[in-house]
Structures are given as C-alpha cells and as structure tokens.
C-alpha cells in the first residue's frame, strides 16, 4: 500500500501545482470546511484508479484520516498561519519548520486515505476516468460542486490528464 500512497502523493503535488488548483482547494477548505486531502482523494480515485466512490467509501476515507487531521494537521496549519505575517526572522524559520511538519502529517493522511480504498479497478477508458473523478468530487462537495472553485479543479484535472 505504500506505493499506492506515494502514487496518490505524486498526483496531489502535480494537481496542486496546476494553475488555479491550490487557491481553489484552499478556498473550499476555508469557506466550507472541506478537507483538501479528501478532495484530492476523490479526484485521484477517479482519474487514476478509475473508481467511482459511493457515500460509504467517502465516509470510510474520512474515518481513516480524522485522527491525524483534527488533532495534528489542523493545529499545525493554524500555527503556521498565525506566524505568516510576523517579520521576525526567528519566527519565520519556525514557520518554515512547522510547514515541514504539516506537510509530513498531510502525507501520512494521504497514505491512510489510499489504504482505505479496498477496490482494485480494472482498466478504464481515460474519458471514463475523468467522469468518475468529477462525480467523486461532486459527491464530496455537494452544493459546493457548482462553485467557481470546483470548476477550477475540474479544469486543472482535465489539463493534468491531457499532459499525462
């Protein structure tokens, strides 16, 4: 499962780097309380694994990661954001170190999410994978799926899949 977790991490880094993806993910997180890793998971499962999630799959994924997200990732994120505007070089160095811890925790969350998926999807047509990814994102976002940020994520995913 470690290879699957690493594949998910690489996908996430690639999608996050696409124009507009990072701000869209963060806006949905900050405005609607959505989890960036769960959004990325929904997209990855569809786009790479060719699997369409059910509500129970999303619930299992969230349960697999909540014990890291709430007590570790979210407090680290809060501390990093608190330190953002401070001009003290020592505090900026501390912020950089907190960021490294936050990213390590996020990576571990992604490993757990990847391990929570108990389905090995067979080969699927690329257009079917994109449809599955979009359906997974819509399932997770609910009403937010009609947002400008969701549209940006779908565009970023389509762009990424065309490049691969």
N, C-alpha and C positions, 0 to 999 in steps of 0.2 A: 504493500500500500504506500510505501514511502515514495516510490516512483510516481504514483498517481498524485500524491500530494505535491511533489515537485512539478509535475506537469501543470497542475492547477495554479501553482505559484507563478510559473513562467507565463501562462496565459494571462493571469491577472496583471502582471507587470506590463505585458505587451498591450493589453486593453487600456490600462490606466494611463499609458503614455500616449494614446491616441488623442488627437485634438478634441477638446471639449469633454472627454470622458471623466477626468479627475474632478473638475468642478461640478459636473452633473451628479456624480456619485456622492460627493461631499454635500451638495445642496439637498439631495434626498435624505441623506443621513441627518443633517442638522435641522431641516424643516419638518421632516415626517418621522424621524426616529427609525428610519430603515437602516439595516446593517450593510455596510459596504461589502463585507465578505459574503453575505448571503446573496446580494445582488450579483456579485461576480460568480458565485457558485451556480446560481440559476442560469446565467449566460453560458458558463463553461460546460455544464452538464448537457445543455442542448447543442451548443456549437461544436464541441469537441467529442463528446461521448454519444451524441445523437439521441439523448434520452429526454422525454417529456415528463416533468415532475407532476406528481399528484400532491394535494394538500398535505397528506400524511408524510410524504417524502420531505417536504419543506419543514414540517414540524419536527421530524427526526433529525434533520440537519441542524436546526436551531437548538434542539436539546443537546446535541453533541458538542456544541460550541459555547453554550451560555456560561458554563462555569469558568471559562477563560475570559470571555468577553466582558461580562459585568464587573467582576472584582479586579481584573488585571488590565485589559486593553482600555476600557473606558476611563479609569482613573489616570493611566499613563497619558492618554490623549488629553485629558483635562489639564494635567500638569504641564504638558508640552505647550498647550495653547496659552496657559497663564504666563509662561515665560516668553512668549513670542515677541512682545513689544518692548521687553526690557533691554536696555542698551548696555548693561553691564557685561563685559566680555566673559567673566566667570559664569554668569547665569546663562549666557548664550552657549557656552561649552556644555553646561549642564543640560540645556535644552537639546543639544545635539545627542548627548548620551541617552536622554530619555527617549528621543526619537528612535534610536537604535534598539532600545528595549521594546518600545511599542511595535516596531516592525518585526522583531523576533517573536513577539506574542501573536501578532497578526498571522505570521507564517505558520505558527503552531495551530492557530484556529483553522487555517485553511487545510492543514494536514488532517485535522479531525473531521472537517466537512467532507473532504474527499473520501475518507474512510467510512463515513456514514452512508455513502451510496452503495447499495448492495446489488446493483444491476450492471451486468456487462452487456452493453448494447452491441449489436452486430453492426456491420457496415450499413451506412445510411447515405443517401444522396446529399451533397452539400446544401442544396436548397431546402431539403427537409430538415437539416441540422439548424439552419438559420430560423426556420419556422418554429422548431422546438425551442430554441433559445429565446425567441421573442415571446412565446407562450409561457415559458418558465418565468421570465421577467414580469409579465403581466400578472401571473398568479401571485407572485410575491408582492408586487407593488399595489395591486388592487386599483383603487381610484387614481392613484398617482401615476398609473401607466399612461394616462393621457397628458402628462406634464411635458413641458419642453425638455426637461432633463431626461426623461425616458426616451424621447425621440432622439436626443443626442447620443444616448447609449446605444440605441439600435443602429444609428448611423456609424458610430465608432466600431461596433461589432461587424457590420457589413463591410466596412473598409478594411478591418483586420483580416477577415476571412478571404477577401479578394487578394490580399497580399500573400497569403499562405498557400 
